[in-house]
Amino acid sequence: MDEWGNETGEYTVAYLDPVQCKANISPARGEAQVAQFGDLDSYDKVIVTADMTCPIDENSILYIGIEPVETDGVWSAHNYTVRRVAKSLNQIAIAIRKVDVG
C-alpha cells in the first residue's frame, strides 16, 4: 500500500519455517555449471535434484552444512542464497552463492 492506501502491486518476500530437502551439492563451481547457467559468475555451488517438487526458487535462503536454530521465534542466519534455478524434463539445477548474513 502507498501513503494514500492504494495497492501498489509490489510484494514482500516472507519466509516460512525451514524445510529439509536432500539433493546432490557440487563441491565447487566448474566449467559444466558455467555453461549450464550462461555467463552467471556470481555463484559458488550447484544443487542438482531429480525431485521435481523441490520447493527451492530464486527467493529461497538455504542452510547448507549448518542446522537452522530457532530462538524466540527468530531463525538463525542462513549461509547460502539461490542465484538461478534451471528446470529440465527430469531434474532441477540450482546455482547458489555463499553469503555472510552475520
Helices and strands as residue ranges (DSSP letters): E 24-25, H 31-36, E 45-49, E 61-62, E 70-71, E 74-75, E 80-87, E 92-98
